[in-house]
Amino acid sequence: MEPLTISILAGGIFAGLSAASVAALKGWQGWLELRRFELTHAAGDRMLPPAGNRIEVADLRERVRKLEAIAAGIDL
């Protein structure tokens, strides 16, 4: 083989490996960003109950308020 052919072949292999490495690094960074997103939103979900539960809690508070008014003899 000629030295020029070997150099071109080595350069092509090096360029291919470089491109594959960059693609793998971008994929890894994307996966890490996805995990960060999932973890931050999971923490946010733990802070607030689901909307259905919040509605139920609001309904229970309204019932308690009405019962307290009845017990105090106040007409609503």
N, CA, C and O atoms as a CHARMM CRD file, in Angstrom:
* protein
*
  304
    1    1 MET  N      0.82900  -1.18100   0.00000 PROA 1      0.00000
    2    1 MET  CA     0.00000   0.00000   0.00000 PROA 1      0.00000
    3    1 MET  C      0.87400   1.24500   0.00000 PROA 1      0.00000
    4    1 MET  O      1.98200   1.26300   0.53700 PROA 1      0.00000
    5    2 GLU  N      0.34800   2.24900  -0.60300 PROA 2      0.00000
    6    2 GLU  CA     1.08300   3.51000  -0.67000 PROA 2      0.00000
    7    2 GLU  C      0.87100   4.30700   0.60700 PROA 2      0.00000
    8    2 GLU  O     -0.16000   4.15900   1.26300 PROA 2      0.00000
    9    3 PRO  N      1.81300   5.13400   0.96100 PROA 3      0.00000
   10    3 PRO  CA     1.65900   5.96000   2.16700 PROA 3      0.00000
   11    3 PRO  C      0.47000   6.91900   2.07000 PROA 3      0.00000
   12    3 PRO  O     -0.18800   7.19900   3.07200 PROA 3      0.00000
   13    4 LEU  N      0.19900   7.42100   0.86400 PROA 4      0.00000
   14    4 LEU  CA    -0.93900   8.33100   0.70400 PROA 4      0.00000
   15    4 LEU  C     -2.25700   7.60600   0.96700 PROA 4      0.00000
   16    4 LEU  O     -3.14400   8.17200   1.60500 PROA 4      0.00000
   17    5 THR  N     -2.40400   6.40000   0.50500 PROA 5      0.00000
   18    5 THR  CA    -3.61900   5.61100   0.71400 PROA 5      0.00000
   19    5 THR  C     -3.80800   5.31400   2.20000 PROA 5      0.00000
   20    5 THR  O     -4.91600   5.41300   2.72800 PROA 5      0.00000
   21    6 ILE  N     -2.72300   4.95200   2.85900 PROA 6      0.00000
   22    6 ILE  CA    -2.78700   4.66000   4.29300 PROA 6      0.00000
   23    6 ILE  C     -3.18400   5.92200   5.07200 PROA 6      0.00000
   24    6 ILE  O     -3.97800   5.85000   6.01000 PROA 6      0.00000
   25    7 SER  N     -2.63400   7.06400   4.68400 PROA 7      0.00000
   26    7 SER  CA    -2.96400   8.32600   5.35700 PROA 7      0.00000
   27    7 SER  C     -4.43000   8.68500   5.16300 PROA 7      0.00000
   28    7 SER  O     -5.09200   9.10700   6.11000 PROA 7      0.00000
   29    8 ILE  N     -4.94100   8.52400   3.95400 PROA 8      0.00000
   30    8 ILE  CA    -6.34500   8.82300   3.66800 PROA 8      0.00000
   31    8 ILE  C     -7.25200   7.87000   4.44400 PROA 8      0.00000
   32    8 ILE  O     -8.25700   8.29600   5.01400 PROA 8      0.00000
   33    9 LEU  N     -6.90900   6.61100   4.46900 PROA 9      0.00000
   34    9 LEU  CA    -7.69300   5.61500   5.19400 PROA 9      0.00000
   35    9 LEU  C     -7.68500   5.91100   6.69800 PROA 9      0.00000
   36    9 LEU  O     -8.72900   5.84100   7.34700 PROA 9      0.00000
   37   10 ALA  N     -6.52400   6.23700   7.24900 PROA 10     0.00000
   38   10 ALA  CA    -6.42100   6.56100   8.67800 PROA 10     0.00000
   39   10 ALA  C     -7.21400   7.83000   9.00100 PROA 10     0.00000
   40   10 ALA  O     -7.88900   7.90100  10.02800 PROA 10     0.00000
   41   11 GLY  N     -7.12900   8.82300   8.12300 PROA 11     0.00000
   42   11 GLY  CA    -7.89600  10.05000   8.32800 PROA 11     0.00000
   43   11 GLY  C     -9.39600   9.80100   8.29300 PROA 11     0.00000
   44   11 GLY  O    -10.14400  10.38800   9.07500 PROA 11     0.00000
   45   12 GLY  N     -9.82900   8.94900   7.40700 PROA 12     0.00000
   46   12 GLY  CA   -11.25600   8.60600   7.33400 PROA 12     0.00000
   47   12 GLY  C    -11.72800   7.86700   8.57100 PROA 12     0.00000
   48   12 GLY  O    -12.80700   8.13700   9.09700 PROA 12     0.00000
   49   13 ILE  N    -10.91400   6.93900   9.02700 PROA 13     0.00000
   50   13 ILE  CA   -11.26000   6.20500  10.24700 PROA 13     0.00000
   51   13 ILE  C    -11.30500   7.16000  11.44300 PROA 13     0.00000
   52   13 ILE  O    -12.21300   7.08600  12.27100 PROA 13     0.00000
   53   14 PHE  N    -10.32600   8.04800  11.52400 PROA 14     0.00000
   54   14 PHE  CA   -10.28800   9.01700  12.61400 PROA 14     0.00000
   55   14 PHE  C    -11.51000   9.94000  12.56800 PROA 14     0.00000
   56   14 PHE  O    -12.10100  10.23600  13.60700 PROA 14     0.00000
   57   15 ALA  N    -11.88500  10.39000  11.38200 PROA 15     0.00000
   58   15 ALA  CA   -13.05400  11.26500  11.24100 PROA 15     0.00000
   59   15 ALA  C    -14.33900  10.51800  11.62000 PROA 15     0.00000
   60   15 ALA  O    -15.22000  11.08500  12.26700 PROA 15     0.00000
   61   16 GLY  N    -14.44000   9.27100  11.22500 PROA 16     0.00000
   62   16 GLY  CA   -15.61500   8.46600  11.58500 PROA 16     0.00000
   63   16 GLY  C    -15.72500   8.24400  13.08200 PROA 16     0.00000
   64   16 GLY  O    -16.80900   8.36300  13.65400 PROA 16     0.00000
   65   17 LEU  N    -14.60600   7.92100  13.71900 PROA 17     0.00000
   66   17 LEU  CA   -14.61100   7.74100  15.16500 PROA 17     0.00000
   67   17 LEU  C    -14.93300   9.04400  15.89200 PROA 17     0.00000
   68   17 LEU  O    -15.62900   9.04900  16.90800 PROA 17     0.00000
   69   18 SER  N    -14.41900  10.13900  15.35800 PROA 18     0.00000
   70   18 SER  CA   -14.71200  11.44700  15.96000 PROA 18     0.00000
   71   18 SER  C    -16.20400  11.76300  15.86000 PROA 18     0.00000
   72   18 SER  O    -16.80800  12.21600  16.83300 PROA 18     0.00000
   73   19 ALA  N    -16.78900  11.53100  14.71400 PROA 19     0.00000
   74   19 ALA  CA   -18.21400  11.79700  14.52500 PROA 19     0.00000
   75   19 ALA  C    -19.05500  10.89900  15.42800 PROA 19     0.00000
   76   19 ALA  O    -20.04000  11.35400  16.00900 PROA 19     0.00000
   77   20 ALA  N    -18.67200   9.62800  15.54900 PROA 20     0.00000
   78   20 ALA  CA   -19.40800   8.71000  16.42100 PROA 20     0.00000
   79   20 ALA  C    -19.28100   9.13600  17.88600 PROA 20     0.00000
   80   20 ALA  O    -20.24100   9.03700  18.65000 PROA 20     0.00000
   81   21 SER  N    -18.10000   9.60700  18.27200 PROA 21     0.00000
   82   21 SER  CA   -17.89300  10.05200  19.64700 PROA 21     0.00000
   83   21 SER  C    -18.72900  11.29100  19.96000 PROA 21     0.00000
   84   21 SER  O    -19.31400  11.39500  21.03800 PROA 21     0.00000
   85   22 VAL  N    -18.78100  12.22400  19.02100 PROA 22     0.00000
   86   22 VAL  CA   -19.58800  13.43900  19.21900 PROA 22     0.00000
   87   22 VAL  C    -21.05900  13.07000  19.32400 PROA 22     0.00000
   88   22 VAL  O    -21.77100  13.60400  20.17500 PROA 22     0.00000
   89   23 ALA  N    -21.52200  12.16900  18.47400 PROA 23     0.00000
   90   23 ALA  CA   -22.92400  11.75200  18.51400 PROA 23     0.00000
   91   23 ALA  C    -23.24700  11.05400  19.83700 PROA 23     0.00000
   92   23 ALA  O    -24.30200  11.29300  20.42400 PROA 23     0.00000
   93   24 ALA  N    -22.34800  10.19900  20.30000 PROA 24     0.00000
   94   24 ALA  CA   -22.57100   9.51600  21.57300 PROA 24     0.00000
   95   24 ALA  C    -22.58200  10.50400  22.73600 PROA 24     0.00000
   96   24 ALA  O    -23.39100  10.37000  23.65400 PROA 24     0.00000
   97   25 LEU  N    -21.69500  11.49100  22.70300 PROA 25     0.00000
   98   25 LEU  CA   -21.65000  12.50000  23.75700 PROA 25     0.00000
   99   25 LEU  C    -22.92900  13.33200  23.77700 PROA 25     0.00000
  100   25 LEU  O    -23.45800  13.61600  24.85100 PROA 25     0.00000
  101   26 LYS  N    -23.43100  13.72200  22.62000 PROA 26     0.00000
  102   26 LYS  CA   -24.68700  14.48400  22.55100 PROA 26     0.00000
  103   26 LYS  C    -25.84600  13.64000  23.08000 PROA 26     0.00000
  104   26 LYS  O    -26.70900  14.15100  23.79400 PROA 26     0.00000
  105   27 GLY  N    -25.86800  12.36600  22.73600 PROA 27     0.00000
  106   27 GLY  CA   -26.91600  11.47800  23.24000 PROA 27     0.00000
  107   27 GLY  C    -26.85300  11.33700  24.75100 PROA 27     0.00000
  108   27 GLY  O    -27.88600  11.35500  25.42000 PROA 27     0.00000
  109   28 TRP  N    -25.66100  11.19900  25.29000 PROA 28     0.00000
  110   28 TRP  CA   -25.47400  11.08800  26.73600 PROA 28     0.00000
  111   28 TRP  C    -25.94800  12.36200  27.43800 PROA 28     0.00000
  112   28 TRP  O    -26.63700  12.29000  28.45600 PROA 28     0.00000
  113   29 GLN  N    -25.58500  13.51900  26.90100 PROA 29     0.00000
  114   29 GLN  CA   -26.01300  14.78300  27.49400 PROA 29     0.00000
  115   29 GLN  C    -27.53100  14.93700  27.42100 PROA 29     0.00000
  116   29 GLN  O    -28.14700  15.44800  28.35600 PROA 29     0.00000
  117   30 GLY  N    -28.12900  14.50300  26.33200 PROA 30     0.00000
  118   30 GLY  CA   -29.58300  14.55400  26.20500 PROA 30     0.00000
  119   30 GLY  C    -30.26400  13.64900  27.22500 PROA 30     0.00000
  120   30 GLY  O    -31.28400  14.01300  27.81000 PROA 30     0.00000
  121   31 TRP  N    -29.69000  12.46900  27.43200 PROA 31     0.00000
  122   31 TRP  CA   -30.26300  11.54100  28.40600 PROA 31     0.00000
  123   31 TRP  C    -30.15700  12.11600  29.81800 PROA 31     0.00000
  124   31 TRP  O    -31.09900  12.01800  30.60400 PROA 31     0.00000
  125   32 LEU  N    -29.00500  12.71800  30.13900 PROA 32     0.00000
  126   32 LEU  CA   -28.84400  13.33600  31.45200 PROA 32     0.00000
  127   32 LEU  C    -29.82400  14.48600  31.64700 PROA 32     0.00000
  128   32 LEU  O    -30.37900  14.64500  32.73400 PROA 32     0.00000
  129   33 GLU  N    -30.04300  15.28100  30.62000 PROA 33     0.00000
  130   33 GLU  CA   -30.99100  16.39000  30.70800 PROA 33     0.00000
  131   33 GLU  C    -32.41500  15.85600  30.91500 PROA 33     0.00000
  132   33 GLU  O    -33.18800  16.43500  31.67800 PROA 33     0.00000
  133   34 LEU  N    -32.75900  14.76700  30.24500 PROA 34     0.00000
  134   34 LEU  CA   -34.06600  14.14600  30.43400 PROA 34     0.00000
  135   34 LEU  C    -34.23500  13.67600  31.87100 PROA 34     0.00000
  136   34 LEU  O    -35.29000  13.88700  32.46900 PROA 34     0.00000
  137   35 ARG  N    -33.21500  13.04600  32.42900 PROA 35     0.00000
  138   35 ARG  CA   -33.29300  12.57600  33.82200 PROA 35     0.00000
  139   35 ARG  C    -33.43000  13.75200  34.78000 PROA 35     0.00000
  140   35 ARG  O    -34.20100  13.68200  35.73600 PROA 35     0.00000
  141   36 ARG  N    -32.68800  14.83600  34.53500 PROA 36     0.00000
  142   36 ARG  CA   -32.82000  16.03200  35.38800 PROA 36     0.00000
  143   36 ARG  C    -34.24100  16.57300  35.32200 PROA 36     0.00000
  144   36 ARG  O    -34.81800  16.94400  36.34500 PROA 36     0.00000
  145   37 PHE  N    -34.80400  16.61800  34.12000 PROA 37     0.00000
  146   37 PHE  CA   -36.17000  17.10600  33.92000 PROA 37     0.00000
  147   37 PHE  C    -37.16800  16.23600  34.68300 PROA 37     0.00000
  148   37 PHE  O    -38.06100  16.74800  35.35800 PROA 37     0.00000
  149   38 GLU  N    -37.00800  14.90900  34.56800 PROA 38     0.00000
  150   38 GLU  CA   -37.90600  13.99600  35.26400 PROA 38     0.00000
  151   38 GLU  C    -37.80300  14.15800  36.77000 PROA 38     0.00000
  152   38 GLU  O    -38.81900  14.14800  37.46500 PROA 38     0.00000
  153   39 LEU  N    -36.59200  14.30600  37.28200 PROA 39     0.00000
  154   39 LEU  CA   -36.40000  14.42900  38.72600 PROA 39     0.00000
  155   39 LEU  C    -36.94600  15.74300  39.25900 PROA 39     0.00000
  156   39 LEU  O    -37.54500  15.76200  40.33500 PROA 39     0.00000
  157   40 THR  N    -36.75700  16.84200  38.53600 PROA 40     0.00000
  158   40 THR  CA   -37.26300  18.12200  39.01900 PROA 40     0.00000
  159   40 THR  C    -38.78000  18.15500  38.96800 PROA 40     0.00000
  160   40 THR  O    -39.40900  18.73500  39.85300 PROA 40     0.00000
  161   41 HSD  N    -39.38200  17.54700  37.95200 PROA 41     0.00000
  162   41 HSD  CA   -40.83800  17.54000  37.87800 PROA 41     0.00000
  163   41 HSD  C    -41.43800  16.54700  38.85600 PROA 41     0.00000
  164   41 HSD  O    -42.55200  16.75100  39.33600 PROA 41     0.00000
  165   42 ALA  N    -40.72100  15.47800  39.15700 PROA 42     0.00000
  166   42 ALA  CA   -41.21200  14.53300  40.16600 PROA 42     0.00000
  167   42 ALA  C    -41.21200  15.20400  41.53700 PROA 42     0.00000
  168   42 ALA  O    -42.12100  14.97500  42.33500 PROA 42     0.00000
  169   43 ALA  N    -40.21000  16.02600  41.81700 PROA 43     0.00000
  170   43 ALA  CA   -40.17000  16.74800  43.09400 PROA 43     0.00000
  171   43 ALA  C    -41.29200  17.77100  43.15200 PROA 43     0.00000
  172   43 ALA  O    -41.88300  17.97100  44.21400 PROA 43     0.00000
  173   44 GLY  N    -41.59600  18.41700  42.04600 PROA 44     0.00000
  174   44 GLY  CA   -42.69100  19.38300  42.00500 PROA 44     0.00000
  175   44 GLY  C    -44.03900  18.71400  42.22300 PROA 44     0.00000
  176   44 GLY  O    -44.93000  19.30000  42.83800 PROA 44     0.00000
  177   45 ASP  N    -44.19700  17.49100  41.72200 PROA 45     0.00000
  178   45 ASP  CA   -45.45600  16.77200  41.89600 PROA 45     0.00000
  179   45 ASP  C    -45.65900  16.36100  43.34600 PROA 45     0.00000
  180   45 ASP  O    -46.80100  16.25300  43.79500 PROA 45     0.00000
  181   46 ARG  N    -44.57800  16.12700  44.09200 PROA 46     0.00000
  182   46 ARG  CA   -44.70600  15.74900  45.49200 PROA 46     0.00000
  183   46 ARG  C    -45.13800  16.92700  46.35000 PROA 46     0.00000
  184   46 ARG  O    -45.71300  16.73700  47.42200 PROA 46     0.00000
  185   47 MET  N    -44.86800  18.13700  45.89000 PROA 47     0.00000
  186   47 MET  CA   -45.22000  19.31400  46.66700 PROA 47     0.00000
  187   47 MET  C    -46.73200  19.56100  46.65700 PROA 47     0.00000
  188   47 MET  O    -47.30400  19.92800  47.68300 PROA 47     0.00000
  189   48 LEU  N    -47.37000  19.36400  45.52200 PROA 48     0.00000
  190   48 LEU  CA   -48.80200  19.62400  45.39600 PROA 48     0.00000
  191   48 LEU  C    -49.54100  18.31700  45.13900 PROA 48     0.00000
  192   48 LEU  O    -49.08600  17.48700  44.35200 PROA 48     0.00000
  193   49 PRO  N    -50.67800  18.13200  45.80200 PROA 49     0.00000
  194   49 PRO  CA   -51.45400  16.93400  45.49400 PROA 49     0.00000
  195   49 PRO  C    -52.06600  17.06200  44.11100 PROA 49     0.00000
  196   49 PRO  O    -52.15300  18.16800  43.57900 PROA 49     0.00000
  197   50 PRO  N    -52.48700  15.96600  43.52400 PROA 50     0.00000
  198   50 PRO  CA   -53.13400  16.03600  42.21800 PROA 50     0.00000
  199   50 PRO  C    -54.37500  16.92800  42.27700 PROA 50     0.00000
  200   50 PRO  O    -54.94100  17.14600  43.34900 PROA 50     0.00000
  201   51 ALA  N    -54.78500  17.43400  41.13500 PROA 51     0.00000
  202   51 ALA  CA   -55.89700  18.38300  41.07000 PROA 51     0.00000
  203   51 ALA  C    -57.18000  17.77700  41.64100 PROA 51     0.00000
  204   51 ALA  O    -57.94800  18.47800  42.30000 PROA 51     0.00000
  205   52 GLY  N    -57.41800  16.51200  41.40300 PROA 52     0.00000
  206   52 GLY  CA   -58.61700  15.86100  41.93500 PROA 52     0.00000
  207   52 GLY  C    -58.63600  15.89400  43.45200 PROA 52     0.00000
  208   52 GLY  O    -59.67800  16.15000  44.05500 PROA 52     0.00000
  209   53 ASN  N    -57.49800  15.63700  44.07100 PROA 53     0.00000
  210   53 ASN  CA   -57.41700  15.67400  45.53400 PROA 53     0.00000
  211   53 ASN  C    -57.61100  17.09000  46.05700 PROA 53     0.00000
  212   53 ASN  O    -58.23600  17.28500  47.10000 PROA 53     0.00000
  213   54 ARG  N    -57.08100  18.08100  45.34200 PROA 54     0.00000
  214   54 ARG  CA   -57.25600  19.47000  45.78300 PROA 54     0.00000
  215   54 ARG  C    -58.73000  19.86700  45.74300 PROA 54     0.00000
  216   54 ARG  O    -59.20800  20.59000  46.61700 PROA 54     0.00000
  217   55 ILE  N    -59.44400  19.39300  44.73000 PROA 55     0.00000
  218   55 ILE  CA   -60.87100  19.69600  44.62700 PROA 55     0.00000
  219   55 ILE  C    -61.61900  19.03200  45.78100 PROA 55     0.00000
  220   55 ILE  O    -62.50800  19.63600  46.38100 PROA 55     0.00000
  221   56 GLU  N    -61.25000  17.78100  46.08900 PROA 56     0.00000
  222   56 GLU  CA   -61.89200  17.08600  47.20500 PROA 56     0.00000
  223   56 GLU  C    -61.62200  17.80300  48.51900 PROA 56     0.00000
  224   56 GLU  O    -62.53000  17.93300  49.34000 PROA 56     0.00000
  225   57 VAL  N    -60.42500  18.26300  48.73600 PROA 57     0.00000
  226   57 VAL  CA   -60.07900  18.98400  49.96400 PROA 57     0.00000
  227   57 VAL  C    -60.87700  20.28400  50.04400 PROA 57     0.00000
  228   57 VAL  O    -61.37900  20.63600  51.11200 PROA 57     0.00000
  229   58 ALA  N    -60.99800  20.99200  48.93900 PROA 58     0.00000
  230   58 ALA  CA   -61.77700  22.23300  48.92700 PROA 58     0.00000
  231   58 ALA  C    -63.24500  21.93700  49.23500 PROA 58     0.00000
  232   58 ALA  O    -63.89400  22.69500  49.95500 PROA 58     0.00000
  233   59 ASP  N    -63.76900  20.83800  48.69200 PROA 59     0.00000
  234   59 ASP  CA   -65.15800  20.46000  48.95900 PROA 59     0.00000
  235   59 ASP  C    -65.34900  20.12500  50.43500 PROA 59     0.00000
  236   59 ASP  O    -66.34200  20.53100  51.03900 PROA 59     0.00000
  237   60 LEU  N    -64.40600  19.38700  51.01900 PROA 60     0.00000
  238   60 LEU  CA   -64.49500  19.05100  52.44200 PROA 60     0.00000
  239   60 LEU  C    -64.41900  20.30100  53.31200 PROA 60     0.00000
  240   60 LEU  O    -65.12800  20.40300  54.31300 PROA 60     0.00000
  241   61 ARG  N    -63.57000  21.24600  52.94000 PROA 61     0.00000
  242   61 ARG  CA   -63.48800  22.49000  53.71200 PROA 61     0.00000
  243   61 ARG  C    -64.80400  23.25700  53.65500 PROA 61     0.00000
  244   61 ARG  O    -65.24000  23.82300  54.65700 PROA 61     0.00000
  245   62 GLU  N    -65.42800  23.27600  52.50400 PROA 62     0.00000
  246   62 GLU  CA   -66.71800  23.95300  52.36200 PROA 62     0.00000
  247   62 GLU  C    -67.77500  23.26800  53.22800 PROA 62     0.00000
  248   62 GLU  O    -68.58100  23.94300  53.86900 PROA 62     0.00000
  249   63 ARG  N    -67.77800  21.95800  53.25200 PROA 63     0.00000
  250   63 ARG  CA   -68.74100  21.22600  54.09700 PROA 63     0.00000
  251   63 ARG  C    -68.50700  21.52000  55.57000 PROA 63     0.00000
  252   63 ARG  O    -69.46000  21.72300  56.32200 PROA 63     0.00000
  253   64 VAL  N    -67.24700  21.54500  55.98800 PROA 64     0.00000
  254   64 VAL  CA   -66.92600  21.85000  57.38800 PROA 64     0.00000
  255   64 VAL  C    -67.39300  23.25800  57.72400 PROA 64     0.00000
  256   64 VAL  O    -67.94300  23.48500  58.80100 PROA 64     0.00000
  257   65 ARG  N    -67.18400  24.19700  56.82600 PROA 65     0.00000
  258   65 ARG  CA   -67.61700  25.57600  57.05400 PROA 65     0.00000
  259   65 ARG  C    -69.13700  25.63400  57.22400 PROA 65     0.00000
  260   65 ARG  O    -69.64200  26.33200  58.10300 PROA 65     0.00000
  261   66 LYS  N    -69.85100  24.90500  56.39000 PROA 66     0.00000
  262   66 LYS  CA   -71.31300  24.88700  56.49400 PROA 66     0.00000
  263   66 LYS  C    -71.76300  24.24800  57.80500 PROA 66     0.00000
  264   66 LYS  O    -72.68500  24.74400  58.45300 PROA 66     0.00000
  265   67 LEU  N    -71.11500  23.14700  58.20000 PROA 67     0.00000
  266   67 LEU  CA   -71.47100  22.49300  59.45700 PROA 67     0.00000
  267   67 LEU  C    -71.17500  23.39000  60.65500 PROA 67     0.00000
  268   67 LEU  O    -71.94900  23.43200  61.61100 PROA 67     0.00000
  269   68 GLU  N    -70.05900  24.10500  60.60100 PROA 68     0.00000
  270   68 GLU  CA   -69.74500  25.03800  61.68200 PROA 68     0.00000
  271   68 GLU  C    -70.77700  26.15200  61.74700 PROA 68     0.00000
  272   68 GLU  O    -71.15100  26.58900  62.83600 PROA 68     0.00000
  273   69 ALA  N    -71.23800  26.61400  60.59400 PROA 69     0.00000
  274   69 ALA  CA   -72.26600  27.65400  60.57000 PROA 69     0.00000
  275   69 ALA  C    -73.57500  27.14200  61.14500 PROA 69     0.00000
  276   69 ALA  O    -74.25200  27.86300  61.87800 PROA 69     0.00000
  277   70 ILE  N    -73.94000  25.90900  60.82500 PROA 70     0.00000
  278   70 ILE  CA   -75.15700  25.30800  61.36000 PROA 70     0.00000
  279   70 ILE  C    -75.04100  25.15900  62.87900 PROA 70     0.00000
  280   70 ILE  O    -75.98300  25.45100  63.61500 PROA 70     0.00000
  281   71 ALA  N    -73.86100  24.69400  63.33900 PROA 71     0.00000
  282   71 ALA  CA   -73.64400  24.51400  64.77700 PROA 71     0.00000
  283   71 ALA  C    -73.70100  25.84200  65.51900 PROA 71     0.00000
  284   71 ALA  O    -74.13300  25.88600  66.67000 PROA 71     0.00000
  285   72 ALA  N    -73.26900  26.93100  64.87100 PROA 72     0.00000
  286   72 ALA  CA   -73.29100  28.24800  65.50200 PROA 72     0.00000
  287   72 ALA  C    -74.66100  28.90400  65.38000 PROA 72     0.00000
  288   72 ALA  O    -74.88400  29.96800  65.95800 PROA 72     0.00000
  289   73 GLY  N    -75.58200  28.29100  64.63900 PROA 73     0.00000
  290   73 GLY  CA   -76.91500  28.80700  64.48000 PROA 73     0.00000
  291   73 GLY  C    -77.03100  29.90200  63.43200 PROA 73     0.00000
  292   73 GLY  O    -77.98900  30.67400  63.45200 PROA 73     0.00000
  293   74 ILE  N    -76.07800  29.98000  62.52300 PROA 74     0.00000
  294   74 ILE  CA   -76.09800  30.97900  61.47400 PROA 74     0.00000
  295   74 ILE  C    -76.74800  30.35600  60.23400 PROA 74     0.00000
  296   74 ILE  O    -76.38500  29.25900  59.81000 PROA 74     0.00000
  297   75 ASP  N    -77.71200  31.07800  59.66600 PROA 75     0.00000
  298   75 ASP  CA   -78.35700  30.61300  58.42900 PROA 75     0.00000
  299   75 ASP  C    -77.53100  31.03500  57.22500 PROA 75     0.00000
  300   75 ASP  O    -77.12000  32.19100  57.12300 PROA 75     0.00000
  301   76 LEU  N    -77.29000  30.10900  56.32300 PROA 76     0.00000
  302   76 LEU  CA   -76.51800  30.44600  55.11300 PROA 76     0.00000
  303   76 LEU  C    -77.41900  30.80700  53.99600 PROA 76     0.00000
  304   76 LEU  O    -76.95100  31.11900  52.90100 PROA 76     0.00000
